[in-house]
C-alpha cells in the first residue's frame, strides 16, 4: 500500500436482499487530505457484521443509509500515521467506523476505542474486545441482568456475539443453552465455549419441543440474535419475569414489506416478561468498562473466541454474503497488508 493512494470498497448498486459481491466496486483514489483536528488511520483489520445489511437497505434502520458511490461503512482497527489533533500521535491504535478502505481521514468523534492494551492482537478489538463483545456484555448484564442459577438461552450461539454471551452467562453462574446451526457449531457451543447444552435447529423437526425438553421450567433470559422462526419457537417457553434482549434479526430475509409472524404480546403479558432491543453503540461512553472486564476474563482463561480472517481488500465485496451463508466460524474479518499484530 502506498500512502499516496487509497484503495476502497464502494457501493455500486443497492441490494434488495443479502448483499453480494456484484453490489460493490473496488476503487483507487488519492490518499485523503486531513482537515483540522483529523487523524489519518492506516487500517489493519476490517470488520464484517450483520448490521451492514441494514445500512445498505432502503428500509429505515438505526443508521443512516449508505448511498451509491459511498465507501462501505464498517468498523475497522488501525494505526494513526499522521495527526492534526493534539490528542492523537502517530503509532496510536484506534477502533471506529473507518470504512472498508486502506486509509481513513478520521475525526475524533469517529474513534470509538483507543487501544491501550498491547498484549492482545489488534483484531480482537473488532470482535471479543470490540462491538461484538461489548454488545454481549451490556446486552446480557444491563438489559437481562441474569441471576445465579437462571436459565439463559442464546441464538446464533456459536457466533461472535452469541458465544461471548453464553460464556459470560456461565461466568455469572447461569445454566446456558445455545441454539446453533449444524453439528459442528452445536459441538463448539459445548466443547469450546462451555455451554451446558445446545440445540442444532437444522436437525430438529420441532424446535419448540426440543426447547421444552431442555427447559422444563422455562427460560429466564433469551438473548436474541436472529428473530424470525427461531425466536417464535423460544417465546412460548419464557418463564415468569423473563427478560429478552433483541440484538439482531439475521434470519429475516426481507424488511420490505415489514415482516409479520406470530405475535409476542400475549407471551410478554402472561409471563410479565420484558423485551428490549439495543445496539452496542448505545453504550459508546462505557466501552472502556466492558473492554477492561472482557480482557480480564480472557487472561483468566474464562473467555474464549474464534476468528476467521480473509486476506486482502479484494475479499470484502463477497464477505457479507459469506456471513449470512452460515459458513464462517467465528468473528469474520478482513486483514489488510498494513496489519501489524
KAVEN-V672820 format. One record per helix or strand of 2 or more residues. SS is the DSSP state (hx for helix, st for strand). FROM is the first residue (numbers start at 1). TO is the last residue. If there is no record, write none. Layout:
ss = <SS	SS>
from = <FROM	FROM>
to = <TO	TO>
//
This chain:
ss = <st	hx	st	st	hx	st	st	st	hx	st	hx	hx	st	hx	st	hx	st	hx	hx	st	hx	st	hx	st	hx	st	hx	hx	st>
from = <5	21	24	38	51	75	93	103	108	111	122	131	151	160	175	183	197	201	207	219	228	238	265	274	280	307	313	319	331>
to = <11	23	30	47	56	83	97	107	110	114	126	144	155	171	180	192	200	203	214	224	235	246	270	277	299	311	315	325	335>
//
